[in-house]
Amino acid sequence: MSFDYYDVCLNTNMKKRKFSLTQRFKSFTHAINGFRLMWFEEHNFRIHLIAALFACFLGFFVSLKPIEWALILFAIAMVLAAELMNTAIENVCDFISPELDPRIKKIKDISAACVLLTAIFAILIAAFVFLPKLLSIYFV
């Protein structure tokens, strides 16, 4: 039985196929391709990823505790996940309605607001974690 990516997306023939470890590993290539597409096609994703790398570098510099790392990594994951979902929603909207449509604009605006909200909370978490450490280094 041949593997058809679109069958998997549409959930057809899934019950008929037996479990295949090879196919499970192959499915990771689709996710990796998604990250590659995001890196090359989405400026905001690159900005968020560079900010995440800076936060990690800063975390090593100030010697974060495990719970602080958990907060920072959670914030990073949420922003990147929101950006991924926003891009997926925008692409679906563009596919469904290439022309301007106020309903599609509303969907895209709400999706973008999700990214903004997670980014704002990530900045607040970063301030909560990093500011006391940076202030103690430079002002004590």
GULOSE-950422 format. One record per residue: x, y negated, z negated of N, C-alpha, C in turn; residue in three letters. Coordinates in pm, whole numbers, plus 50000, padded with zeros to 5 digits. Atoms other than C-alpha are relative to their C-alpha. Example, Ala and Ser with C-alpha at 12.3 -4.5 7.8 and 13.67 -1.06 7.14 Angstrom:
# residues 2
500895011950000512305045049220500904988050000ALA/499185011950006513675010649286499234989149927SER/
This chain:
# residues 140
500855011750000500005000050000500904987650000MET/499145011849990501524966650099499584989449898SER/500235010750097501844937349865499664987450077PHE/500415012449935499984906249977499774989649892ASP/500065010350102500504875149768498604994049990TYR/501315006150002497134861149870498955009349941TYR/500894990650068495374892949757500114998449850ASP/499795001950143496924887549416499364987049954VAL/500605012950037495874851049411498485000949997CYS/501454998849994492344860449504499485011549915LEU/500344988950089492414890249266499275011350073ASN/500594989049926491424914349541500975011749999THR/499214987749999492684949949542500875001949877ASN/499164998850119494224944949196499695013049925MET/500384988050075492304973849043500485012550071LYS/499624988349921493354997449323501485003249989LYS/498564997850004497114992949283500435005049864ARG/499404995350124499125011449026501034989849955LYS/499015009150056501464992748795501345002250068PHE/498694999449936504764984748962500914989849934SER/499035008850063507704970848770500684991050104LEU/499395007849892509234959549099499104988250036THR/500935010849968506114939449179499924989649889GLN/500025009550112506124923848832501224990850008ARG/498805008249986509714912248882499894990850122PHE/500175008049879508834900249231499104987949972LYS/500895011250031506104878549082500754988349938SER/499195010850055508784858948898500584991250110PHE/499465008149891510144847849234499034988950040THR/500985010449968506894828949293500094988649899HIS/499875010350103507274810648961501294992050019ALA/498725006949977510914802749033499884990950121ILE/500235008449883509874789949374499204987549962ASN/500765011650047507364767449197500894989649934GLY/499055009450062510144752248987500884993350107PHE/499175005449893512274747949300499224989250076ARG/500845009949930509394730249479499854987349917LEU/500175011750087508834707649180501274991650000MET/498745007450005512524698149164500214992050129TRP/499715006649873512774689749534498904990550048PHE/501105007949946509344674149589499394990049903GLU/500685008550099508284657149265501004991849920GLU/499075008950070510224626949141499775000049849HIS/500305000650143508434625948806500485012449926ASN/499504987850063509354662148734501504998849974PHE/498555001950019513024653748787500284990249886ARG/499825009750109512694623548558499765006749865ILE/500314993250126511064644748286501085010349965HIS/498974989950025513674672248326501314993549957LEU/498785007150039516564647548304499844994449858ILE/500255004750136514974632047994500095011649901ALA/499944988250086514634667247848501465004049975ALA/498584996650016518314674447912500714989949910LEU/499445010350088519224641247748499605002549855PHE/500474997150136517094650347445500765011949942ALA/499244988350048518864683947420501444996249968CYS/498655004750026522274667447447500034992049869PHE/500085008050121521264642547178499765009049878LEU/500264990650108519974671346965501275006849952GLY/498714994250039523414687646971500884989649932PHE/499195010950055525054654046899499654997149854PHE/500435003350137522994648046584499775012349913VAL/500134987450073522924684746477498585002149944SER/501384997850042519194690946469499875012949920LEU/500364987950074517774715746220499085008550088LYS/500864991449917515854745746359498574994750018PRO/501375005149987512454730146287499964987750091ILE/499935011749912513534698046461500185004350145GLU/499864994549864514674718246762498665005150050TRP/501314994749961511284735246764499084988750045ALA/500835011449963509524701546771500414994150135LEU/499495005949876511734687747049499725009350119ILE/500234990649890511524719347262498525001650032LEU/501454999549977507754720947214499554987850080PHE/500375012349928507424684747328500475000650145ALA/499484998749863509634691447631499125009550080ILE/500814990149929507634722347725498624994450035ALA/501335005549975504334703847693500024989850113MET/499925010149894505434674947916500235006850135VAL/499734993249874506864698048182498795008150047LEU/501194992449964503794720448172498894990750050ALA/501025009749955501504690048203500344994950140ALA/499575004649867503544677848500499765010850107GLU/500264988949908503314712248664498505000950032LEU/501444999049979499544713548614499484988050078MET/500425012049929499094677748733500315001350149ASN/499624998449860500974685349053499155010650069THR/500854989649942499004717349110498604994550028ALA/501345005849982495714698649061500004990050116ILE/499915009749891496834670649294500085007050135GLU/499884992649874497814695949563498695006550039ASN/501314994149970494464713749536499054989250049VAL/500875011149959492654680449559500344995550142CYS/499605004249865494674670449868499605010350104ASP/500404989349908493914704250026498494999650024PHE/501475000049989490184701949955499504987750073ILE/500495012549943489804665550054501174991050037SER/498865008449959492664649850253499644985250012PRO/500425014049988490624618150304499754994249860GLU/500265006750128490044592450031498585003249952LEU/501304996650058487234602449798500054995549854ASP/499955004950138486384584949468499935011449897PRO/500074988650095485604618849305501375006649986ARG/498654994250004489044632249398500934990549924ILE/499195009850073490634599949269499785001649849LYS/500324998250141488844605048937500715012449943LYS/499334987650043490164640848911501504997749986ILE/498555002550004493714629648993500374990649886LYS/499725009550109493554600548746499945007049864ASP/500124992750127492394623348465501185009449982ILE/498854990950005495114648448550501284992449966SER/498825008350029497744620948546499974995049855ALA/500135004450140496394608548211500485010949904ALA/499514988850082497154643148069501524999549987CYS/498545001150002500814639048166500434988149915VAL/499675012050078500894603948021499835002649851LEU/500254997150141499384615847693501105008949942LEU/498944991250052501914644047654501334992849995THR/498755007550000504774620847746500064990249882ALA/500055009250113503674595147487500255007549869ILE/499804992350122503474621847217501415005849993PHE/498614995350000506854635647323500954989049955ALA/499185011450043508344601047279499844997749850ILE/500235001550145506734598346934500715010949921LEU/499294989050067508104632546836501504997350002ILE/498565003149989511554622546964500384988949904ALA/499715010950093511404590246765499995005049856ALA/500114994350135510294609046453501235008549965PHE/498874991050025513164633946489501334992650009VAL/498675005649974516004612846629500294986949928PHE/499715013250059515594577846481500655000849863LEU/499334999550131516394586946119501465004750010PRO/498654994849986519454606346230500934989750064LYS/499175010149934520714579346465500244988049910LEU/499825011350092520104552046209501005003449890LEU/499054996050107522044571645943501425000650054SER/498664999449941524974575946184500564986050020ILE/499505013249961525214539646293499854989349893TYR/500215010450098524044520645986500345004149858PHE/499634995950135525404540045691501495001649991VAL/
